[in-house]
Amino acid sequence: MPALGVRVNQTSLLVSVSAKDGNVVSQAITKSEPVGVFLNATIEYDPPLASAVVKLTISFTPQMRMVVGDKMDLVLPLFLQGGKNATATFLVSSSPEGKIRQATWNQARQVLSFRFAVDECQESFIFAQERFVVTVPSSAGLSLPSMGVRLNQQTLTLASNETELGPVFHSSLDRVEAVGSFFAQLDYGTPELHISEYDPSTITVSFRPQMHLYPTETIKVQLSTFLSAGDVLNSVVSCIPLDAIGLASWNSTSNMLVLTVNQTMVPNTALTIVVPGDFGIRKPVAGLRWNHSQYVNLSVSTEAQDGPVLPIPIPVTNAVGQVYGVEAGVDIPMLDFDPAYPGATTNLLFTFLPMMPVLSGDTMKIYLPGFVSNQDGVKPVETVTPLSASVTVSWVQATSTLTLTFSDIEAASQVRVLVPSSAGLQLPAIGIRSEQYFTFAFEIIEGPVPVIPMKSPTLGALAQPFELQYQSNLPSLAPSLKPLDIPNSSERMSALLQ
């Protein structure tokens, strides 16, 4: 069929006959079936974001005149209305104004239908080759598919079967705006953890792009509030599939991790990138909560040709805690004691600042090699701050472990726990060196903390018991002393010096 369709009783369609019994010169065919066509049909969305409720703008140029009652059907696979299966009718706008005033969405057929209608004072038709635009507001509740839309996706079609001056059978739109999608999650360290507990962090980014990715295209991962020593340019990372990502860079100013695609990937490829600790990226001062994107900007985006993705929150992140001494980001938890001499039964004071909320039943394990207690089990606690908190303390001599079990404590609360000398804990007999032999670990739902050092005063000790010995020497015989007659002070001083 002609690309521009066929008009009803189109006069340019001619017939002629060359016959022995009489020729018929060219003459118009008096009756021809019309076939319509839409040219330059396009669709755009605002915002261009997978799963988002959007405003739709549909534009096309009919090659035939359209009149009152003509109906158009736009097929939108996997689009949703109201986030559920439904049939709904809602108001729309058009240009020229007033030609279409409402639309109907059929979720079962995934079809958006429009019918031409005009006010009494307006013309009853749309001119052939007149540009026509229909705008469906976001209030209609239509949302893009979760997997996005491919560039010029062939399954989005426009038809107008109920048309007086030429039906248009379903044909693909000329231009379909591409919208990409990631089924994304951040995965740091191991498959079970999203950020390694130790700094600098090993970071693993895992997602399933729903569009093609081509070489030199980039994926950007925003890691707001993360820390680092500086920029990293074009460094090698490991990934699955092998060599899918060539190089990665880290911008310490914008906190942006940029991953450069090395080979073409088809839609729905499971992609995993491991950024090693050599990049020097460290977790935030406050640590990470579960699904931390709700607190700060942790997002992924791309400008891929087959479907760009605006920055979208990374839906799943793990929790990793941070604990300090008195000032966040400055010092580490501290141990102090009094009296302070080797082997003394002493009072122990623990001071720390957990940046994550502590929930009832969470524990802190403190490893104190060299400390001695004659009895395992629960130990008394004399003072706990904040006053609203409570803690129980128990000791296991075999592992030299003191376990603190807490009630609820708000995040970023200064905590001090005093274990009195009545608990029977004795300082190491060999003293405490400047190296950090004492460590702790937090087993906390809202952000575990691995085994890291605890600050402590040093304490000297003598390797052997100090021994003091005396030896008596008998005086030798000497002449008897004679009294001196010292007339003045200077002579007296001279005599004393003698």
C-alpha positions in Angstrom: 0.0 0.0 0.0 1.1 3.6 -0.5 3.1 5.0 2.4 0.5 7.9 2.6 -2.5 5.6 2.5 -5.5 5.9 0.2 -8.3 8.4 0.4 -11.9 7.5 0.0 -12.8 7.5 -3.7 -9.3 8.9 -4.4 -9.4 10.5 -7.9 -5.8 9.8 -8.6 -6.6 6.2 -8.9 -7.2 5.6 -12.6 -8.2 2.7 -14.9 -7.7 2.3 -18.6 -8.3 -0.5 -21.0 -6.5 -1.4 -24.2 -8.8 -3.8 -26.1 -9.3 -4.8 -29.7 -13.0 -4.2 -29.5 -12.4 -0.7 -28.1 -9.9 1.2 -25.9 -10.8 3.0 -22.7 -8.7 6.1 -21.9 -7.6 6.7 -18.3 -10.5 7.6 -16.1 -10.9 7.9 -12.3 -12.1 4.9 -10.3 -15.4 6.0 -9.0 -15.2 4.1 -5.7 -12.1 3.2 -3.7 -11.8 1.9 -0.2 -9.9 4.4 2.1 -6.8 3.4 4.0 -5.5 5.8 6.6 -2.0 6.4 8.0 -0.4 8.4 10.8 3.0 9.9 10.1 5.6 11.0 12.5 3.9 9.3 15.4 5.8 9.8 18.7 5.4 9.3 22.4 7.2 11.0 25.3 7.0 10.7 29.1 7.6 13.0 32.0 9.4 12.0 34.0 11.3 9.4 31.9 11.6 7.0 34.8 10.7 3.3 34.9 7.8 2.5 37.2 7.0 6.2 37.7 3.6 7.7 37.2 4.0 9.9 34.1 2.5 12.5 31.8 2.2 11.1 28.3 2.5 13.2 25.2 1.4 11.5 22.0 1.9 13.3 18.7 1.1 12.3 15.1 0.0 13.7 11.7 -3.0 12.0 10.1 -2.9 11.8 6.3 -6.7 11.7 6.1 -9.3 14.0 7.6 -10.6 12.9 11.0 -14.1 13.7 12.1 -16.3 13.4 15.2 -16.6 9.9 16.4 -13.3 8.6 15.0 -11.5 6.5 17.6 -7.8 5.8 18.1 -6.2 3.0 20.0 -2.7 3.3 21.4 -1.2 -0.1 22.6 1.1 0.4 25.6 2.5 -3.0 26.7 3.2 -3.4 30.4 2.0 0.1 31.3 -0.2 0.3 34.4 -3.0 2.5 35.6 -3.1 3.2 39.3 -0.5 0.4 39.9 -3.1 -2.3 39.4 -5.3 -4.0 36.8 -8.1 -1.6 36.1 -10.2 0.1 33.5 -10.4 3.9 33.9 -11.7 7.0 32.1 -10.0 10.3 32.7 -9.7 13.8 31.2 -7.0 14.7 28.6 -6.1 17.7 26.6 -5.3 18.1 22.9 -3.9 20.4 20.3 -5.9 21.7 18.4 -7.7 22.4 21.6 -10.9 20.5 22.5 -10.8 17.9 19.8 -10.3 15.1 22.4 -11.4 15.6 25.9 -11.2 12.2 27.5 -9.5 8.8 27.2 -10.2 5.3 28.4 -7.5 2.9 29.7 -8.2 -0.9 29.4 -5.7 -2.7 31.5 -6.6 -6.2 30.2 -5.9 -5.1 26.6 -3.2 -2.5 27.6 -4.9 -0.1 25.3 -5.4 3.7 25.7 -8.4 4.8 23.6 -9.3 8.3 22.4 -12.4 9.4 20.5 -12.8 12.7 18.6 -15.4 15.1 20.0 -15.9 18.8 19.5 -17.9 21.7 21.0 -20.7 23.1 18.9 -18.7 26.2 18.0 -15.7 24.3 16.7 -15.0 22.7 13.4 -16.1 19.1 13.3 -13.0 17.6 11.8 -9.2 17.6 11.8 -7.6 18.5 8.6 -5.5 16.0 6.8 -1.8 16.5 7.4 -2.5 18.7 10.5 -0.2 18.0 13.4 -2.2 16.6 16.4 -1.0 16.3 20.0 -2.8 14.5 22.9 -1.6 15.0 26.4 -2.5 12.6 29.2 -1.8 14.2 32.6 0.0 12.3 35.4 -3.3 12.5 37.4 -4.5 9.8 35.1 -2.2 7.5 37.0 -0.5 5.8 34.1 2.9 4.4 34.9 5.8 3.2 32.8 6.8 -0.5 32.9 9.2 -1.5 35.6 11.6 -2.7 32.9 11.4 0.7 31.1 10.8 1.2 27.3 13.3 0.4 24.5 14.2 3.0 21.9 11.6 2.9 19.1 10.0 -0.2 20.7 8.0 -1.9 18.0 5.3 -3.2 20.3 4.0 0.3 21.0 1.4 0.8 18.2 -1.3 3.2 17.1 -4.4 2.3 15.2 -7.7 3.9 14.2 -10.1 1.2 13.0 -13.2 3.2 13.6 -12.4 6.0 11.1 -14.9 7.2 8.5 -12.2 8.4 6.0 -9.6 5.7 6.3 -8.9 3.1 9.0 -5.4 2.8 10.3 -4.3 -0.7 11.2 -1.9 -1.2 14.1 1.5 0.1 13.2 4.5 0.9 15.3 5.2 4.5 16.3 7.9 6.3 14.4 9.7 7.4 17.6 9.4 5.9 21.0 11.4 7.6 23.7 13.7 5.2 25.4 13.6 4.7 29.2 16.1 2.3 30.9 15.8 0.4 34.1 17.9 -1.3 36.6 16.7 -4.0 38.9 19.5 -2.7 41.2 21.0 -3.3 44.5 24.3 -2.4 46.1 26.3 -5.3 47.2 29.5 -4.6 49.2 32.1 -7.2 50.1 30.4 -10.6 49.9 27.1 -11.7 48.4 25.5 -11.5 51.8 26.9 -8.0 52.7 26.7 -4.9 50.7 29.6 -3.0 52.2 32.6 -4.7 53.7 32.8 -4.0 57.4 36.4 -3.0 57.3 37.7 0.2 55.8 38.7 0.9 53.1 35.6 -0.9 51.7 35.3 -3.4 49.0 32.2 -2.4 47.0 30.1 -4.6 44.8 27.4 -3.2 42.6 24.9 -5.7 41.3 21.9 -5.0 38.9 20.1 -6.2 35.8 19.9 -3.5 33.1 16.7 -4.0 31.1 18.2 -2.4 28.0 21.2 -2.9 25.8 24.5 -1.5 27.0 27.1 -0.7 24.4 30.9 -0.1 24.7 32.0 3.3 26.1 28.6 3.9 27.7 28.8 4.6 31.4 27.0 3.7 34.6 27.1 6.2 37.4 26.8 5.2 41.1 26.3 8.0 43.5 27.6 7.3 47.0 26.9 10.4 49.0 28.7 10.8 52.4 31.2 8.1 51.6 34.8 9.0 52.4 38.0 8.6 50.4 41.6 9.8 50.2 41.2 11.3 46.7 40.3 10.6 43.1 40.9 7.3 41.3 41.1 7.4 37.5 40.5 4.5 35.0 41.4 1.6 37.3 40.6 -2.0 36.7 37.7 -3.7 38.5 36.5 -7.2 38.4 33.1 -8.1 37.1 30.7 -10.8 36.0 30.3 -11.3 33.0 34.0 -11.2 32.6 35.3 -8.0 31.0 31.8 -6.5 30.8 33.1 -3.4 32.5 36.5 -2.2 31.5 37.6 0.5 33.8 36.1 2.5 36.8 36.8 5.9 38.2 36.0 7.6 41.5 35.5 11.3 41.9 36.0 12.2 45.5 34.4 15.7 45.1 31.1 14.5 43.7 31.3 11.0 45.4 30.5 9.4 42.1 31.7 6.0 40.9 31.8 5.9 37.1 31.8 2.4 35.4 32.7 2.2 31.7 31.1 -0.5 29.6 33.6 -2.6 27.7 31.4 -5.0 25.7 27.8 -5.1 24.4 25.3 -6.5 26.9 21.8 -7.7 26.0 18.8 -6.7 28.2 18.3 -8.5 31.5 22.0 -9.5 31.8 22.9 -10.0 35.5 25.8 -7.7 36.0 28.1 -7.6 39.1 31.0 -5.2 39.5 33.5 -5.5 42.4 35.4 -2.3 43.3 38.4 -3.3 45.5 39.5 -1.6 48.7 42.5 -0.3 46.7 40.2 2.6 45.6 40.3 3.8 49.1 36.6 4.3 49.5 35.4 4.3 53.1 32.0 4.0 54.6 30.3 7.1 56.0 31.2 8.5 59.4 27.7 7.5 60.6 27.8 4.1 58.9 24.9 2.7 56.9 21.4 1.8 57.8 19.4 -0.9 56.1 18.2 0.5 52.7 20.1 3.6 53.4 18.8 5.4 50.2 15.9 6.7 52.3 18.4 8.8 54.3 21.0 9.9 51.7 21.5 9.9 48.0 22.7 6.4 47.0 21.6 6.1 43.4 22.4 4.6 40.0 22.0 6.1 36.6 23.1 5.8 33.0 22.8 7.7 29.7 22.6 4.5 27.6 21.3 4.9 24.1 18.8 2.1 24.4 17.3 3.5 27.6 18.7 6.2 29.8 18.0 6.0 33.5 17.6 9.0 35.6 19.3 8.7 39.1 17.1 6.3 41.0 17.5 5.3 44.6 19.3 2.0 45.1 16.6 -0.1 46.8 18.6 -2.5 48.9 21.7 -1.6 51.0 23.0 -3.5 54.0 23.7 -2.0 57.4 27.2 -1.5 58.6 27.9 0.3 61.9 30.5 2.8 63.1 31.6 3.2 66.7 33.9 5.9 68.1 35.2 7.0 71.5 34.0 10.5 72.4 34.0 12.4 69.1 32.5 10.9 65.8 35.1 10.3 63.2 38.0 11.2 65.5 38.8 8.6 68.1 38.1 5.0 69.0 36.3 3.4 72.0 38.3 3.6 75.2 39.1 1.5 78.2 40.3 3.0 81.5 41.0 1.5 85.0 41.8 2.3 88.6 43.8 1.3 90.6 46.4 0.9 87.9 49.1 -1.6 88.7 49.8 -5.1 87.4 47.6 -7.8 88.8 45.3 -5.3 90.7 41.6 -6.0 91.1 40.4 -2.9 89.4 37.4 -0.8 88.3 36.9 -0.8 84.5 35.4 2.1 82.6 34.3 1.6 78.9 33.5 4.7 76.9 32.1 4.6 73.3 29.9 6.4 70.8 27.8 4.1 68.6 26.5 5.9 65.5 23.7 3.4 64.9 20.7 2.7 67.1 21.3 -0.1 69.6 18.3 -2.4 70.1 17.4 -4.4 73.1 19.5 -7.6 73.1 22.3 -6.2 71.0 25.7 -7.1 72.3 29.3 -5.7 72.4 32.1 -8.2 72.9 35.3 -6.9 74.4 38.4 -9.0 74.1 40.8 -8.5 77.1 43.7 -10.9 76.9 45.7 -11.1 80.1 42.8 -10.1 82.4 41.9 -12.6 85.0 38.8 -13.4 87.0 38.3 -16.3 89.4 34.7 -16.8 88.3 32.9 -16.8 85.0 29.4 -15.5 84.5 27.4 -12.3 85.2 29.3 -9.4 86.7 28.0 -6.4 88.6 27.6 -3.0 86.8 27.8 0.2 88.9 27.1 3.0 86.5 25.6 3.3 83.0 25.0 6.4 80.9 22.7 7.4 79.3 20.6 6.8 82.4 17.7 5.5 80.4 19.9 2.6 79.3 20.6 -0.7 81.1 23.3 -3.2 80.5 24.2 -6.7 81.7 27.9 -7.8 81.8 29.3 -11.4 81.7 32.8 -12.8 81.6 34.3 -15.9 80.0 37.8 -16.6 81.2 38.6 -19.2 78.5 38.3 -16.5 75.7 39.0 -13.5 77.9 35.8 -12.0 76.6 33.6 -9.5 78.4 30.1 -9.3 76.9 27.9 -6.3 77.3 24.2 -6.8 76.5 22.1 -3.6 76.1 18.6 -2.2 76.2 17.5 0.3 73.6 20.0 3.2 73.0 19.4 6.0 70.5 21.9 6.4 67.7 24.9 8.8 68.4 24.4 8.5 72.2 27.6 8.7 74.4 27.7 5.5 76.4 29.8 4.9 79.5 29.8 1.6 81.5 31.6 1.1 84.8 32.3 -2.4 85.9 33.4 -2.1 89.6 36.3 -3.9 91.3 33.8 -6.1 93.1 33.4 -7.9 89.7 36.8 -9.4 90.5 38.6 -8.6 87.2 42.3 -8.2 87.6 44.7 -6.3 85.3 47.3 -8.4 83.4 50.2 -9.3 85.5 52.6 -8.4 82.7 51.1 -4.9 82.3 49.7 -3.3 79.1 51.9 -2.3 76.2 51.4 0.6 73.7 50.2 -1.8 71.0 46.5 -2.2 71.0 46.0 -5.7 72.3 42.4 -5.1 73.4 39.6 -5.2 70.7 35.8 -5.1 70.5 33.1 -6.1 68.1 29.4 -5.0 68.0 26.8 -7.6 67.1 24.0 -5.2 66.2 21.0 -5.6 63.9 21.1 -2.0 62.7 24.8 -2.1 61.8 27.4 -4.7 62.9 30.9 -3.6 63.7 33.8 -6.0 63.1 36.7 -6.7 65.5 38.6 -3.4 65.8 41.1 -2.0 68.4 40.1 -0.4 71.7 42.2 2.4 73.2 43.7 1.7 76.6 46.4 3.4 78.9 49.7 1.6 79.0 50.8 -0.1 82.2 54.4 -1.1 83.1 55.4 -4.2 85.0 58.6 -5.8 86.2 59.3 -9.2 84.7 60.7 -10.6 88.0 59.7 -9.8 91.6 61.8 -6.9 92.9 64.3 -8.1 95.5 66.0 -5.8 98.1 68.9 -7.3 100.0 71.0 -5.8 102.9 74.6 -6.6 103.9 76.2 -5.4 107.2 79.8 -4.4 107.6 81.3 -4.2 111.1 83.1 -0.8 111.8 86.9 -1.0 112.1 88.7 0.2 115.3 89.5 3.9 115.3 91.2 6.4 117.7 88.9 8.2 120.1 87.5 11.5 118.9 88.7 14.7 120.5 86.4 17.7 121.0 87.3 20.7 118.8 87.3 24.2 120.0 85.8 26.1 117.1 85.8 29.8 117.9 83.8 31.1 114.9 81.3 30.0 112.3 83.8 29.7 109.4 86.1 27.4 111.4 83.0 25.5 112.4 82.1 24.9 108.8 85.6 23.8 108.0 85.5 21.3 110.7 82.1 19.9 109.5 83.6 19.6 106.1 86.5 17.6 107.5 
